[in-house]
């Protein structure tokens, strides 16, 4: 039984709220636990995909929620067909193990498995086909209502609505998991709950004194403690169905930390002469909504939790001005300049600039030419233009209180495991070989990670 808590950080689960988490605490005391190092980048889609495949994001060609479309400057949302490697449930199913795969990104559209699947937050709406087998959709809707795949507008100002939807989504997801565990009795069940991630993005300034916007007497100051206590009840309710033959693994794909600001990367690229517009924006506008002079643009970026910077290379891009023989020189020069983006007043914004070839065993698809992590992820990246500044406290996508962090959580207990207490050196890639070993199924050759059972 693998229980995924998206974005759950060690500081909240292992320390601050542990006294409110009796079920997770019991698992920790009876098994092993520790911080879980995530992928580069620490983003939902590549992180979960790497966790269950044992392949790094470069091997998978997944660098975020979006993929570049070959031969164009456009991007599209990732879907399940974009994962080129078998995942944990695939090789377990081939070995005859029954599986229930619930809400694990990216699993939309759902695929055929030896058991059941309910697709993830990327499902467009509750009426889209989102289960395997197809008849399961009506069965679940009849018992649990329309599928809550995500929290709509979780970055909005209406925090009361967002909080209600977070609790409702978590309630439904764990109810579905309990139902399928009882009625299908799978050898392997995995669910991913997005509630912690949505709570952090919407409410982090309300409960973290380290956030600049924290107010000690704010109306939502206890929101995270209340939600984590409820989440622990949900975990306990599911784990209570397991017998002595079951191992339980609780994991998160990455952690969370206060968001202190953002770097308007395309604004900086335009200021430095790398990005050229045909018409300046009148208001903050995503790059895809602007007229770019691609024949004179040498680099552009996509925003998000980190910066993805692309060079406009002749022969690879439709209108690239950079000659292939100048590519390495241009990339090295741009990397150096990115490490010196100025802060307002004085100093620079600290930037770790990483080459894909440094981060991954293999580089597939159309990766960014440079991966940029500002201030160790305390700052996110803004891709919109028209922000009228380079460094800002605002976010072009709406209110956001946290960014992702490099370490998630790992808690393992139950059959086939040992009482080891806190352990160090855990990586997200350890999940697939550990689960395979616990179920007595050989994992594919060449995957990353170690059996930690």
Secondary structure, DSSP 8 states (H G I E B T S, - for coil): -EEEETT--HIIIIIITGGG-HHHHHHHHHSEEEEEE--SS--HHHHHHHHHHS--HHHHT--SSEEE-TTSS-EEE--GGG--S--HHHHHHHTT--EEEES-SS--S----SEEEE--TT---TTS--EESTTHHHHHHHHH-S---S-TTTTSS-HHHHHHHHHHHHHHHHHHHHHHHHHH--SEEEEEE-HHHHHHHHHHHHH-TTSTT--TT-TTTTHHHHHHHHHHHHHHHHHTT--TT-EEEEE-S-EEEE--EEEEHHHHHHHTTS--BSS--SS-B-GGGS-B-TTT--EEEE-BSSEEEEE-BBTTBTT--B-GGGHHHHHHHHHHHHTT-B-SSSSB--EEEE-HHHH-SS--SS--SEEEEEGGGTEEEE--B--SSSEES--TTS---EEEESEEEEEEEETT----EE---EETTHHHHHHHHHTT----TT-------
